[in-house]
Amino acid sequence: RVKLLADGAFFAQYMQMNPPGYSDGHEGKWITEPEEVEKFTQKFWDAGWNIHTHVNGDKGLDVVLGISEKLPPRHGQKLIMEHLGYSTEAQNRRIADMGIMVSAQPNYIRILGDKYAETGLGSDRAAQMNRLGSLERKGVPLGLHSDFNMAPIDPLYLAWVASNRETLDGNVKAPAEKLSLDKALRAITIEAAQVIGLDAMVGSIATGKKADFTVLDIDPYKAGAAKLRDVKIEGVVFEGQYFPAN
C-alpha cells in the first residue's frame, strides 16, 4: 500500500475547492501537483499496489477521480480516498460506480461545521461536509479514522460524530448525511478492516479470524446513536488474553 497526497489540509482551508471557491477569495493549494499525482498513481498501480490518496476538496477530488478513471481494472487492487472532507453528490456516485473505498475523517463536521459556515465555505457547503450518509446509501465501503491529532483516538466517538453530525455549538448539520447506527459501527470494525485490506483477519468475529475483540459496558445497538460516545470500554481480549481497561 502507498499513500499519495493531492490537495491541501482541511483544517488550514487549503483544500482545493471548485467554484465559487472560498468566500474570502483565497485559493487552495496542492501538496502534489496534479500531473505528479497522475504519474505516481499510474506507476504504483502498474506495480500492483493499493493506493490511498489524501484528498479533501471537491476540486481536488475531481482531479483524483479523473486520474482514477484512466486506470485499468486489476483484480485485488483497490483505490481508497482518504479524509474526503467535501464531496458532491455527483462525485459520490462516481466513487460508488468505480468501486472506490473511503477512509473518512468525520470530525470535520463536529469541529468546523459552524466555523466554516461563517468563514470560507458558507452555510450550505459547510453543512454538507463529510457527506457520509450519501456514501452509505450508495453502498460504498467506509472506514472512519481520527487522523490524530485532528480528532481523539476514540472509535466510538468518531462513530458518534458520524451518526449525529452535531457541532461543538450543538447544531445538527445536514441530518440526511448522518450514518445509520449500523453503518457507523461497521465503519469502525469490519469496513475499517476492509479499507486497509485486513478484513479476512480482523474486523468481525468469524471462524478463521483472530479472536480479538473489545468488551463494552453496554450493547451499542441498545445505547443508540445518540449515546455512542458514552459507551465505556471495559477491556479487550487480545490473542486469547483479557486486558482490563484500567
Summary of the structure (lengths in Angstrom):
residues: 246
radius of gyration: 18.3
end to end distance: 34.8
largest distance: 56.5
contacts: 778
relative contact order: 0.10
helix: 37%
strand: 16%
